[in-house]
Amino acid sequence: MNYLEAREYINKALKKGSILGLESIKRLMNELSNVQNEVKVLHIAGTNGKGSTLAYISEILKQAGYKVGKYTSPAVFDYREIFQINGEYISEEKYAFLMSKIKEAVDRIEKNGFESPTAFEIETALAYLYFYEEKCDFALVETGLGGDMDATNIVEDTLVSIITPISLDHTQFLGNTITEIATHKAGIIKENSSVVVANQTKEATEVMIQNAMQNNAECVICNVPENVKYELDKTVFDYVSASGNEYKNITTMMLGDFQTENIVTAIEVIEAVVEKGYDISAECVYNGIKNTIWHGRFEKICDKPDIYFDGGHNPGAGEHIKKCVEIYFTNKRIVYIIGVLADKDYDSVLRLTGGYASDIITVTPNNARALLGEELKNAAKKYNDNVVSADTIEEAVKMAVSMVDNDDVIMIFGSLSYLDEAKLAVERRNSDDR
C-alpha cells in the first residue's frame, strides 16, 4: 500500500461515521499487540485549548531533549499534521507502512465476523503504533470526542491526565449541561494517576475533583496567572504553581487571553512529569513556551490590513474572541468573516461577538455538516445590521478587503474546517496585489 492508497483506505472508512465506545478499538489494538500500553501517555480532554496546551507541553519536553509524539485532530492545514514527532509530520512512507499493518489487522477482524473500525479508531491505532515503533519518550494524545468512550481512552494507564476548559459543545453526544459534559471528559482519569485541571467553572471543577478522588488520583487545579501584560506581538505574565514554584516574566509569542490559561496548564503538567522522575529544567519551560507555535488560534496572517484567524466555534471560544477584540482592537474598525457547522451553538458565538464588528460576511465551509452562509447571515442579523453572505471563501476575503483601510482589522473565525481555504485565499490576494 502506498500513501495515496492508504489515504483512499481511510477515506472509505470515513463513510462509517463516528461511533462512541471502546469495544471496536479494543479488538483492533488486540490485533496490534496492545502497543498503546507500552507508551508513556499524556492524555488530554476538554472543549477549548487542547491543541495549544499540547503544543506548549510538546515544545517544553523537546527543549529538555525528549522524543515527543503528538496526536491531535482535526487536521487544519495538512492531513499528516495529525501525527507528529518533535514537530515533524509523519512521512508519507511511514504512514503507508503503518496503514498496511492496520489494514491486515482489520481484515482479520472482519474475517472473524466483526464490523470494521471507524476512521478515527484506525487513525488512533496508527498514532499509538507510530509512537511505539519510533520509541517516543512521551505520547501526547488528544481525545476526539468526550473522554470515557473516546477511542484514545484505550490506554490502561496514563502518565498525566489533562482537562482543559469545558464549554457546551457536542451536546447531542455529551449532554446539555457542563456537569454532564465534564463527567464524560473525566473518564480519561485513571486509577493512581496524576490529573491537571485547567482553571474553569465550578461545576466542571467539582466533577474532576470527585472523579480524581474516586480513582485515588492526585489532582492539581491550576491557579490564575498574575501581572498579565498583553501586547500585539507577545504576552508576558507571572505564575505561582500549585506546588509554590514561582515563574517570572513568562513570555509567549502566541496571542489571545486564553493562551495564559493554556500555558499555566502546561506548566502544571510539566511539574507533574518532573515529580515522576523526569529531568526538565526551568530554562526548558521558559524557552519552550517562548518558542511554541500553534497555527489557527488567534493567528495574524497578514498586514495592512491586519488579518487574523481563529478556530473558535463554541460559547467558550466566543468568550475568548470577545476578550481578544476588547484587548487588542480598541478603537479599530473590524470586519468579520464567519463560517460554522450546523451542529454548533453559533448563536451564542454571534451574541458574544457580533456587536463588535462594523460588518459581517458569512460563508459556507466545505464540510458535510456546514451551516449555509445564508442561514448564518439571518442568525447574525439579530446582533448586527450589516451582514452579507458570500458565495465562496475567496469572494468573502475580497469583499472584506474592499471594506477596510490599512489600519483596520479583518477577523476570520468559526469552524476549523475552512481556515486552510481562508488562508490560501488571503495568500492569493497578497500575491495578486504584488
SULURBEL-V271036 format. One record per backbone hydrogen bond with DSSP energy under -1.0 kcal/mol. NH is the residue of the N-H (numbers start at 1). CO is the residue of the C=O. If there is no record, write none. Layout:
NH_CO ; NH_CO
This chain:
6_2 ; 7_3 ; 8_4 ; 9_5 ; 10_6 ; 11_7 ; 12_8 ; 13_9 ; 14_10 ; 15_12 ; 16_13 ; 17_14 ; 21_149 ; 26_22 ; 27_23 ; 28_24 ; 29_25 ; 30_26 ; 31_27 ; 33_30 ; 34_29 ; 37_34 ; 38_35 ; 39_36 ; 42_139 ; 43_160 ; 44_141 ; 45_162 ; 47_165 ; 48_165 ; 53_49 ; 54_50 ; 55_51 ; 56_52 ; 57_53 ; 58_54 ; 59_55 ; 60_56 ; 61_57 ; 62_58 ; 63_59 ; 64_60 ; 65_62 ; 66_61 ; 69_138 ; 70_84 ; 71_140 ; 72_82 ; 81_78 ; 82_79 ; 83_80 ; 84_70 ; 85_88 ; 86_68 ; 88_85 ; 90_83 ; 95_91 ; 96_92 ; 97_93 ; 98_94 ; 99_95 ; 100_96 ; 101_97 ; 102_98 ; 103_99 ; 104_100 ; 105_101 ; 106_102 ; 107_103 ; 108_104 ; 109_105 ; 110_106 ; 111_107 ; 112_108 ; 113_110 ; 114_109 ; 122_118 ; 123_119 ; 124_120 ; 125_121 ; 126_122 ; 127_123 ; 128_124 ; 129_125 ; 130_126 ; 131_127 ; 132_128 ; 133_129 ; 134_130 ; 135_132 ; 136_131 ; 137_67 ; 138_67 ; 139_40 ; 140_69 ; 141_42 ; 142_71 ; 143_44 ; 148_184 ; 153_150 ; 154_151 ; 159_41 ; 160_41 ; 161_194 ; 162_43 ; 163_196 ; 164_45 ; 173_170 ; 174_170 ; 175_171 ; 181_177 ; 182_178 ; 183_179 ; 184_180 ; 185_181 ; 186_182 ; 187_184 ; 188_185 ; 189_186 ; 192_215 ; 193_190 ; 195_218 ; 196_161 ; 197_220 ; 198_163 ; 205_201 ; 206_202 ; 207_203 ; 208_204 ; 209_205 ; 210_206 ; 211_207 ; 212_208 ; 213_209 ; 214_210 ; 215_211 ; 216_213 ; 217_212 ; 218_193 ; 220_195 ; 222_197 ; 226_238 ; 229_236 ; 231_234 ; 235_252 ; 236_229 ; 237_250 ; 238_226 ; 239_247 ; 241_245 ; 244_241 ; 247_239 ; 250_237 ; 252_235 ; 259_256 ; 262_258 ; 263_259 ; 264_260 ; 265_261 ; 266_262 ; 267_263 ; 268_264 ; 269_265 ; 270_266 ; 271_267 ; 272_268 ; 273_269 ; 274_270 ; 275_271 ; 277_274 ; 278_273 ; 285_281 ; 286_282 ; 287_283 ; 288_284 ; 289_285 ; 290_286 ; 291_287 ; 299_309 ; 301_307 ; 306_408 ; 307_302 ; 308_410 ; 309_299 ; 310_412 ; 311_296 ; 318_314 ; 319_315 ; 320_316 ; 321_317 ; 322_318 ; 323_319 ; 324_320 ; 325_321 ; 326_322 ; 327_323 ; 328_324 ; 329_325 ; 332_329 ; 335_409 ; 336_359 ; 337_411 ; 338_361 ; 339_413 ; 342_369 ; 344_341 ; 346_344 ; 349_345 ; 350_346 ; 351_347 ; 352_348 ; 353_349 ; 354_350 ; 356_353 ; 357_354 ; 358_334 ; 359_334 ; 360_386 ; 361_336 ; 362_388 ; 363_338 ; 367_365 ; 370_367 ; 371_340 ; 376_372 ; 377_373 ; 378_374 ; 379_375 ; 380_376 ; 381_377 ; 382_379 ; 383_380 ; 384_380 ; 387_385 ; 388_360 ; 390_362 ; 396_392 ; 397_393 ; 398_394 ; 399_395 ; 400_396 ; 401_397 ; 402_398 ; 408_405 ; 409_333 ; 410_306 ; 411_335 ; 412_308 ; 413_337 ; 414_310 ; 415_339 ; 418_415 ; 419_416 ; 422_418 ; 423_419 ; 424_420 ; 425_421 ; 426_422 ; 427_423 ; 428_424 ; 429_425 ; 430_426 ; 431_427 ; 432_428 ; 433_429 ; 434_430
